[in-house]
Amino acid sequence: MGSSIVSSKELKYNAVYAAVLEILNYRSGLSGLNHSVLSRESGVTRSWIYKYVGKTKEEIIKRTSEHYVHELYRDRKLTPLSTIKELRKYIREDSLSFLKQAQKHPQLIPLIFIYYDSIGPIGEIVRESFKIYSNRLSSDIQKLLEISKTDAELISELISMTRVGLAFFLVGRNQSKTKSNRSTNYDINDLKRIYSQLKEIL
């Protein structure tokens, strides 16, 4: 029971991270992200943000990116893969896990599209965060398919970006539903169906 209690410090972190996404997505964008605005949006003092989250805009973005990328891959299984069948099963389950987590943080997906290929420190932070989680898949692909490291990394990146693209599509669909006063929650069966269709195409 006690393990489920969220600490005061963790609540502050979550409030700041959520405020960062709010500012970048719906407010003034990257140019408007500073400690004063972040404090006002999150309800957390400037001094606390400065001490525990970051002294610069880049540090704040880095911490936020790492937090949410970890969330997207929170349920990733790290058991060793020894056959292609296991690899396929892992990719499918891992992709569905990613999409379910993306549903919890729909405001994050558009930002990945905006900054993933951008030049500068923010783009580098986003790419590096994703790279940490794609290395494992790349290593297994290289070993099981017996291909070069470069080809394995390319396949791994393609899988990652396909997931993000599908999540972006679903987020957009939900926003359209919101405008028409319909339910905004997509069902996991929709994800499985779309993923199966995508697999057939590829």
N, C-alpha and C positions, 0 to 999 in steps of 0.2 A: 504493500500500500504506500509506504513512505517513498519508495523509489520513483513513484509516478508524480511526486510533488515537484513542481518547477520552482527553482530558486529565484530570488529577487533579481540576482545578477543576470540569470538566463532570460527572465522576462524583459529586462532592459535591452539585452542583446537583440532579442526577437523584435522588440518595438523599433529599434534603430534600423535593423535590416529591412523590416517591412516599410519603414519610412523612406529608405533609400530607393526602393523599387517604386514607391508612390511618386516620389519627386522625379525620378528619371522617366517614368512612364506618362504621368498625367499632369505634372507641374511644369517646371521650366527646363527640364532636361539636365544634361551634364553641367551646363554653365551655371545652373542655379543651385547646384549641390554644394553647400557649405555647412559649417558647424552650427551657425545660427538658425538656418532654415531647418536643418536636420533635428535640432533640439526642439524647435517649435512643433514640428510634425510628429515627433516621436514621444514628446513629453519627458525626455531624458535630458539632464543638464549638459551644457556644452563641455564642461570640465570632465565629466564622466566619459563622454564620447571621445574626447581628445585623449584621455588616458587609456581607455580600454579598447576602443575600436580603431582609431587612427588619427594621426596628426595632420595628414594630408588627404586630399580627395582620392588620390590613387590608393592609399592604404585603406580607406573606407570602402572603396569599390572592391579591393582585393578580399577583404574580410567578408563582405557581403556575398561576393561571387563564390568564394570557397564554401560558405555556409549553405547556400542554396544548391550548388552543384552536389554537395554531400547529401542534401535532402533528396535530390532527384535520384540518386543512386543508393539511397539508404538501405534498401532491402537486397542489395547485390550479394549473391552467393559467391564465395571464394573457394569452393571445393575444386580440387584438381580435375581437369578434363582429360580423358584418355582416349576418347573415340570421337569421330565426326558426328555420330548420333547425339552424343552428350553435348557437343558444341552447338548443334542446331537447337537442342532443347534449352540450353543455357541462353542463347541469343533470344529465343522466343520469350522465355520467362523474364529475362532481364529487360527486354523491350517493354513488355506489359507492365512490369514494375515501374519502369521509368515513366510511362504514360500515366499510371495511376498517381504517382507523385507529382507529375506535371499538372494534373487536375487540381491539386491542392494549392499550387502556386502559378495560376494562369498568367499573372502579370510578369512573371519571369521570362516566359518563352519569347515574347516580342523583343525583349532586350538582348537576348542571345543573338537573334537575327541582326539587330542593329549593330552590335559591337563585335561579333565574332570575326569579321573580316576587316574591321576598322584598323587604321594605322595609328599607332601610339600606345601608351601604357595600358589603357583600358582594354583594348583589343587583345593585347598580350596577356593580360591577367585572365580574361575569359578563356582564351585558347589554352593557356597553361593549366587552368583548373580542369578543363575537360580532358586534357592530355593525361593527367594523372589517372583518370578512370578508364581511359581507352587503352593504356599500355597493357593491362592484363589481357584484354580480349585480343589485342594484336599479337601478343606472345603465344597464346593458344592457337590462333589461326595459323601463324607461321609454322608451329610445330606439327599440327595435325594435317594441314594441307601441303606441307613440305614446299613452301614457297619462300621467296626472299623477304627479308625484314621490311623493305620498302613497300612491296606489294601488300604485305599483311597490314602495315600501318594505314595504307590507302583504303583497304577494305574496312578496317576498323573505324576509320574516320567517316566513311560513307554510311556505315550502319548508324553511327552516332548522329550524323546530320539528318538521316532519314527519320530517326526518332523525333528529333527536334522539329522537322518539317511536318510530320504527322501531328505532333502536339500543337504546332502553330495553326494548322488547319482546324483542329478541334476547338481551340480557343476562339478562333474567328467564328466558327459555327455557333458556339455558345453565346458570343456577343450578339450575333444576329438574332438568336432566340430571345435574348434579353430585351432587345428592341421591340420584339413582337409579343412580349409578356408571356413567353413560354418558359418551360423549365430550362435551367442552365447546366444541369448535370448530365454529362454524357455517360452512357452505361458501358461497363467493362466488356460486355458482349459486342458492342459496337467496335471497340478497339480490337478485339479478337478477330472479328469479321474483316475489318479493314486490313489488319496485319496479314491475314491469310490471303487476301486478294493481292496485296503487295508482294508477298512471297511468290505467288503464282506468276506475276508479271516479271519479276526478276529472275 
